[in-house]
Amino acid sequence: MRVLLDCRWIFRELSGVGQYTAELAAALIRGGAENEYLLLFDDPEVRRRTLNAIGPPAAARAKSLLVDYGPFDMRAQVSLPALLRREGVEVYHAPNYMIPLAAFPAGRRGRTACVVTLHDVIPLVYPDHAPRARKRRFFWLYRWIMREVGRRADAIICPSGATRADVLRELKIGPERAGSVWVVPEGVDPRFSPGGTGEGWDGPEAVILYVGRRDPYKNLALLVEAFALVRQKVDGVRLRVVGPADARYPEAEERVQALRLGAFVSWDGYLDTDELVEAYRTAAVYVLPSRAEGFGLTVLEAMACGTPVVCTRAGSLPEVAGDAALFVELDDVEALAAGITAVLTDRGLAEDLRRKGLRRAAQFSWERAARETEKVYRAARGEEET
């Protein structure tokens, strides 16, 4: 089967979608020669980096294509259908929601099957999740595109059952097509592992770690308020925020200033994989107070590094974390502070979460994700499972 994986979603600074795409590409290509893979890029530096990460022997089994238009460029809507025909592509896999609509007419199977990964539909479920985002300003267009994807895709991949339920409801996919919406959990890069003695944090300063964006639904401002309460009970504690700055959402920084916590909070911006692994390893606890998650990969990354996790039960997080996280009530600052404090002060609890987290994270691999994704490719083509 000739499969084109759209790698234009891999940017120079890896986002969640970009990381998913890069990891999946590597696992699919390393997994064997059952399929012929084409990788589509729009950045020569990203192409070089991605192929080097896959490894020359494995990467040689794939063909890479370079175009001069990104996933949101209108030229893609015109040029991609022709490229798919020219290359004889049997399955086109978009690792995010934007597809070349003209290549996939609604209601009929074409020469090329369309597979789309929808990581979440949070903007449809919670329209005010990020009020200053483009998806909010152009909500009518985003909703139309998403529903067209639902009509045109031969198969949709979701990273969790919670996201699958949201996709079925919000994209109005009826029972007759529900079988085309699959759950394929993501994996964890093997580089995310315990470091040093493997005994977790043990130092004079306890670091509370957050990794992610600053959109309001992530609840970073609430974490700042909880941090202020934790400092009243635990000495030598700091908050470390990893993720890109976002001038649209200054609420967390404003809370830091209002609560006079500036000396105890660090804003680290984007970290590459090795730096991120070290951030997890040196943290006493990882906290995700989010109101919604399509998967929550950072929870697994923290667990894989041996870091105890405190999080909410939002969206997919109960599925992903299982019994290996300390769950707290959503939007409850005192409950969040109490959970963090418990992990920082109760070594038995922290070690229990650490052991459970390592076992839990070990259940998620990109090799498994690749095998399950290949099943989706065959189903999208109408092939029977062998």
C-alpha positions as CSV (number, residue, x, y, z in Angstrom):
1,M,0.0,0.0,0.0
2,R,1.3,3.4,-0.9
3,V,0.8,5.8,2.0
4,L,1.5,9.5,2.1
5,L,1.9,11.0,5.6
6,D,1.6,14.8,5.6
7,C,4.6,15.9,7.6
8,R,4.0,19.6,7.0
9,W,2.6,19.7,10.6
10,I,6.1,19.2,11.9
11,F,7.4,22.7,12.7
12,R,10.9,23.7,13.8
13,E,9.7,24.1,17.4
14,L,7.8,20.9,18.0
15,S,4.2,21.2,19.0
16,G,2.0,18.3,20.1
17,V,0.8,17.6,16.6
18,G,4.3,17.9,15.2
19,Q,5.7,15.5,17.8
20,Y,2.9,13.0,17.0
21,T,3.6,13.2,13.3
22,A,7.4,12.8,13.7
23,E,7.1,9.9,16.1
24,L,4.5,8.1,14.1
25,A,6.5,8.6,10.9
26,A,9.5,7.0,12.5
27,A,7.6,4.1,14.0
28,L,5.8,3.4,10.7
29,I,8.9,3.3,8.6
30,R,11.0,1.4,11.1
31,G,8.2,-1.2,11.5
32,G,8.9,-2.9,8.2
33,A,8.3,-2.8,4.5
34,E,4.6,-3.9,4.4
35,N,3.7,-0.4,3.1
36,E,5.5,2.1,1.0
37,Y,5.7,5.5,2.7
38,L,5.9,9.0,1.3
39,L,6.6,11.8,3.6
40,L,5.4,15.3,2.6
41,F,7.3,18.4,3.9
42,D,7.3,22.1,3.3
43,D,10.5,22.9,5.2
44,P,13.9,21.4,4.0
45,E,15.4,21.8,7.5
46,V,12.5,19.9,9.1
47,R,12.8,17.2,6.4
48,R,16.5,16.8,7.2
49,R,16.0,16.7,10.9
50,T,13.1,14.2,10.7
51,L,14.9,11.8,8.3
52,N,18.0,12.0,10.5
53,A,15.9,11.1,13.6
54,I,14.3,8.2,11.8
55,G,17.8,6.9,10.9
56,P,19.4,6.6,7.5
57,P,18.9,2.9,7.0
58,A,15.1,3.1,7.8
59,A,14.6,6.5,6.2
60,A,16.0,5.2,2.9
61,R,12.9,3.0,2.7
62,A,10.7,6.1,2.5
63,K,10.4,8.7,-0.2
64,S,10.3,12.3,0.9
65,L,8.6,15.1,-1.1
66,L,9.1,18.9,-0.6
67,V,6.5,21.4,-1.5
68,D,6.4,25.2,-1.0
69,Y,3.0,25.5,0.6
70,G,2.0,24.8,4.2
71,P,-1.1,23.0,5.5
72,F,-3.2,26.3,5.6
73,D,-2.0,27.7,2.3
74,M,-4.8,27.8,-0.2
75,R,-2.4,26.5,-2.9
76,A,-2.5,23.2,-1.1
77,Q,-6.2,22.8,-1.8
78,V,-5.4,23.0,-5.6
79,S,-2.0,21.3,-5.8
80,L,-2.3,18.4,-3.3
81,P,-5.0,16.5,-5.2
82,A,-2.8,16.5,-8.3
83,L,0.2,15.4,-6.3
84,L,-1.8,12.5,-4.8
85,R,-2.8,11.3,-8.3
86,R,0.7,11.8,-9.7
87,E,2.3,9.8,-6.9
88,G,-0.3,7.0,-7.0
89,V,-1.1,7.5,-3.3
90,E,-3.6,4.9,-2.0
91,V,-3.9,6.4,1.5
92,Y,-3.4,10.0,2.5
93,H,-3.0,10.6,6.2
94,A,-3.5,14.1,7.6
95,P,-2.1,14.2,11.2
96,N,-4.4,17.2,11.9
97,Y,-7.8,18.4,10.6
98,M,-6.9,20.3,7.5
99,I,-7.2,18.1,4.3
100,P,-7.3,18.9,0.6
101,L,-11.1,18.9,0.3
102,A,-11.3,18.6,-3.4
103,A,-9.4,15.3,-3.4
104,F,-12.1,13.6,-1.2
105,P,-15.7,14.2,-2.3
106,A,-18.3,13.5,0.3
107,G,-20.3,10.3,0.1
108,R,-18.1,8.3,-2.2
109,R,-14.8,6.4,-2.1
110,G,-12.1,7.8,-4.4
111,R,-8.9,6.4,-5.7
112,T,-7.1,7.7,-2.6
113,A,-8.5,6.9,0.9
114,C,-8.4,9.7,3.4
115,V,-7.3,9.2,7.0
116,V,-7.4,12.1,9.4
117,T,-6.1,12.3,13.0
118,L,-8.3,14.5,15.2
119,H,-6.4,15.1,18.4
120,D,-9.4,16.9,20.0
121,V,-12.4,19.0,19.1
122,I,-12.1,21.2,22.2
123,P,-13.1,24.4,20.3
124,L,-16.4,22.8,19.4
125,V,-17.1,21.4,22.8
126,Y,-15.9,24.5,24.7
127,P,-16.2,27.5,22.4
128,D,-14.6,29.8,25.0
129,H,-11.6,27.5,25.6
130,A,-9.3,30.1,24.1
131,P,-11.3,33.3,23.4
132,R,-8.5,35.1,21.5
133,A,-7.5,32.2,19.3
134,R,-8.1,32.3,15.5
135,K,-10.4,29.3,15.8
136,R,-12.6,31.4,18.0
137,R,-12.6,34.4,15.7
138,F,-13.3,32.3,12.7
139,F,-15.4,29.7,14.6
140,W,-17.9,29.4,11.8
141,L,-15.2,28.4,9.3
142,Y,-13.5,26.0,11.7
143,R,-16.8,24.3,12.5
144,W,-17.6,24.0,8.7
145,I,-14.1,22.5,8.0
146,M,-14.4,20.0,10.8
147,R,-17.8,18.8,9.7
148,E,-16.6,18.5,6.1
149,V,-13.7,16.4,7.4
150,G,-16.2,14.2,9.2
151,R,-18.2,13.8,6.0
152,R,-15.2,13.2,3.6
153,A,-12.7,11.2,5.6
154,D,-12.7,7.4,5.1
155,A,-11.4,7.0,8.6
156,I,-10.7,9.2,11.6
157,I,-8.2,8.4,14.3
158,C,-8.7,9.8,17.8
159,P,-6.1,9.4,20.6
160,S,-8.7,8.5,23.3
161,G,-12.2,7.3,23.8
162,A,-13.2,10.7,25.2
163,T,-12.1,12.4,22.0
164,R,-13.9,9.8,19.9
165,A,-17.2,10.5,21.7
166,D,-16.7,14.2,21.2
167,V,-16.0,13.7,17.5
168,L,-19.0,11.5,16.9
169,R,-21.3,14.1,18.6
170,E,-19.8,17.3,17.4
171,L,-19.2,16.2,13.8
172,K,-22.6,14.6,13.7
173,I,-21.3,11.2,12.6
174,G,-24.2,8.8,12.8
175,P,-24.2,5.1,13.9
176,E,-23.9,3.9,10.3
177,R,-20.4,5.5,10.1
178,A,-19.3,5.3,13.7
179,G,-17.1,2.3,12.8
180,S,-14.9,4.6,10.8
181,V,-13.8,6.5,13.9
182,W,-11.0,4.7,15.6
183,V,-9.1,5.1,18.9
184,V,-5.3,4.8,18.6
185,P,-3.5,6.0,21.8
186,E,-0.3,7.9,21.3
187,G,3.1,6.6,22.6
188,V,6.0,7.9,24.6
189,D,9.5,8.5,23.2
190,P,12.0,6.1,24.9
191,R,14.1,9.1,25.8
192,F,11.5,10.0,28.5
193,S,12.9,7.8,31.3
194,P,14.1,8.2,34.9
195,G,17.6,9.7,35.3
196,G,20.3,9.5,37.8
197,T,19.7,7.0,40.6
198,G,16.1,6.5,39.4
199,E,14.8,7.7,42.8
200,G,13.1,10.8,41.6
201,W,13.5,14.3,43.1
202,D,15.6,14.6,46.2
203,G,17.1,18.1,46.7
204,P,16.8,21.3,48.7
205,E,14.3,22.8,46.3
206,A,11.0,21.2,45.2
207,V,10.0,22.1,41.7
208,I,6.4,22.0,40.6
209,L,6.4,21.6,36.9
210,Y,3.9,22.6,34.2
211,V,4.4,21.9,30.5
212,G,2.0,23.3,27.9
213,R,0.3,26.3,26.3
214,R,-1.2,29.1,28.2
215,D,-4.7,28.9,26.8
216,P,-7.3,29.6,29.5
217,Y,-8.7,26.1,29.5
218,K,-5.2,24.8,30.6
219,N,-5.9,26.6,33.9
220,L,-2.4,27.9,34.4
221,A,-3.6,30.9,36.4
222,L,-5.4,28.6,38.8
223,L,-2.1,26.7,39.2
224,V,-0.4,29.9,40.2
225,E,-3.0,30.6,42.8
226,A,-2.6,27.0,44.1
227,F,1.2,27.5,44.2
228,A,0.7,30.5,46.5
229,L,-1.2,28.3,48.9
230,V,1.4,25.5,48.7
231,R,4.2,28.0,49.6
232,Q,2.3,28.6,52.9
233,K,2.9,25.0,53.9
234,V,6.0,23.8,52.1
235,D,9.4,25.5,52.3
236,G,11.7,25.8,49.3
237,V,9.2,25.2,46.6
238,R,9.3,26.7,43.1
239,L,7.0,26.7,40.1
240,R,8.5,26.1,36.7
241,V,6.4,26.8,33.5
242,V,7.6,25.3,30.3
243,G,6.0,26.3,27.0
244,P,5.8,29.2,24.6
245,A,4.9,32.6,25.8
246,D,1.5,33.9,24.6
247,A,0.8,37.6,24.8
248,R,-2.9,36.9,24.2
249,Y,-3.2,35.3,27.6
250,P,-1.3,37.2,30.3
251,E,-3.5,36.0,33.2
252,A,-1.0,33.6,34.8
253,E,1.8,36.2,34.7
254,E,-0.5,38.8,36.1
255,R,-1.4,36.5,39.0
256,V,2.3,35.9,39.7
257,Q,2.8,39.6,40.0
258,A,-0.3,40.3,42.0
259,L,0.7,37.5,44.5
260,R,4.3,38.7,44.6
261,L,5.6,35.3,43.5
262,G,8.0,36.6,40.8
263,A,11.1,35.4,42.6
264,F,9.7,31.8,42.8
265,V,8.4,31.2,39.3
266,S,10.4,30.6,36.2
267,W,9.1,30.9,32.6
268,D,11.3,28.7,30.4
269,G,9.6,28.8,27.0
270,Y,10.2,26.1,24.4
271,L,12.6,23.3,25.3
272,D,13.9,20.6,23.0
273,T,13.4,16.9,23.9
274,D,16.5,16.5,25.9
275,E,15.9,19.6,27.9
276,L,12.3,18.6,28.5
277,V,13.4,15.2,29.7
278,E,15.7,16.9,32.2
279,A,12.9,19.2,33.3
280,Y,10.7,16.2,34.1
281,R,13.5,14.3,35.9
282,T,14.3,17.2,38.2
283,A,10.7,18.1,39.1
284,A,9.2,16.9,42.4
285,V,5.7,16.8,40.9
286,Y,4.1,17.5,37.5
287,V,0.8,19.3,37.5
288,L,-1.9,19.5,34.8
289,P,-5.0,21.4,36.0
290,S,-6.6,21.5,32.6
291,R,-10.3,21.7,31.9
292,A,-10.1,19.6,28.7
293,E,-7.6,17.3,27.1
294,G,-7.8,15.2,23.9
295,F,-5.0,12.9,25.2
296,G,-2.6,14.6,27.6
297,L,0.8,13.3,26.4
298,T,2.7,15.4,29.0
299,V,1.2,13.3,31.7
300,L,2.7,10.1,30.3
301,E,6.0,11.9,29.6
302,A,6.2,12.9,33.3
303,M,5.3,9.4,34.4
304,A,7.9,7.8,32.1
305,C,10.5,10.0,33.7
306,G,9.5,8.9,37.2
307,T,7.8,12.1,38.2
308,P,4.5,12.0,40.3
309,V,1.5,13.5,38.6
310,V,-1.3,15.6,39.9
311,C,-4.1,16.3,37.4
312,T,-7.8,16.8,36.9
313,R,-10.3,14.2,35.5
314,A,-10.9,16.4,32.4
315,G,-11.5,14.8,29.1
316,S,-9.1,11.9,28.4
317,L,-6.9,12.2,31.5
318,P,-8.6,9.4,33.4
319,E,-8.1,7.1,30.4
320,V,-4.4,8.1,30.1
321,A,-3.4,8.3,33.7
322,G,-5.4,5.3,35.0
323,D,-4.6,4.8,38.7
324,A,-1.2,6.4,38.4
325,A,-2.1,10.0,39.1
326,L,-3.5,11.9,42.0
327,F,-6.7,13.4,40.7
328,V,-8.2,16.6,42.0
329,E,-11.5,18.4,41.5
330,L,-11.7,20.7,38.5
331,D,-11.3,24.4,39.1
332,D,-10.9,23.9,42.8
333,V,-7.8,25.9,43.9
334,E,-7.8,24.5,47.4
335,A,-8.1,20.9,46.2
336,L,-5.3,21.5,43.7
337,A,-3.0,23.0,46.4
338,A,-3.8,20.1,48.8
339,G,-3.0,17.5,46.1
340,I,0.4,19.2,45.3
341,T,1.2,19.6,49.0
342,A,0.4,15.9,49.7
343,V,2.8,14.7,47.0
344,L,5.6,17.1,48.3
345,T,5.2,16.2,51.9
346,D,4.3,12.5,51.8
347,R,7.3,10.5,50.4
348,G,5.3,7.3,50.5
349,L,2.6,8.8,48.3
350,A,5.1,10.2,45.9
351,E,6.9,6.9,45.6
352,D,3.7,5.0,45.0
353,L,2.7,7.5,42.3
354,R,6.2,7.2,40.8
355,R,6.1,3.4,40.6
356,K,2.5,3.3,39.2
357,G,3.4,6.0,36.7
358,L,6.4,4.1,35.3
359,R,4.2,1.0,34.8
360,R,1.4,3.1,33.2
361,A,3.7,4.9,30.8
362,A,5.3,1.6,29.7
363,Q,1.9,0.6,28.2
364,F,2.1,3.3,25.6
365,S,4.5,3.0,22.7
366,W,4.8,4.5,19.2
367,E,5.4,1.0,17.9
368,R,1.9,0.0,19.1
369,A,0.5,3.2,17.7
370,A,2.0,2.5,14.3
371,R,0.6,-1.1,14.2
372,E,-2.9,0.2,15.1
373,T,-2.6,3.0,12.6
374,E,-1.7,0.5,9.8
375,K,-5.0,-1.3,10.7
376,V,-6.8,1.9,10.1
377,Y,-5.1,2.4,6.7
378,R,-6.3,-1.1,5.6
379,A,-9.8,-0.4,6.8
380,A,-9.9,2.9,5.0
381,R,-9.1,1.1,1.8
382,G,-11.8,-1.5,2.5
383,E,-9.3,-4.3,3.0
384,E,-10.1,-7.2,5.3
385,E,-8.1,-7.7,8.5
386,T,-5.5,-10.5,8.1
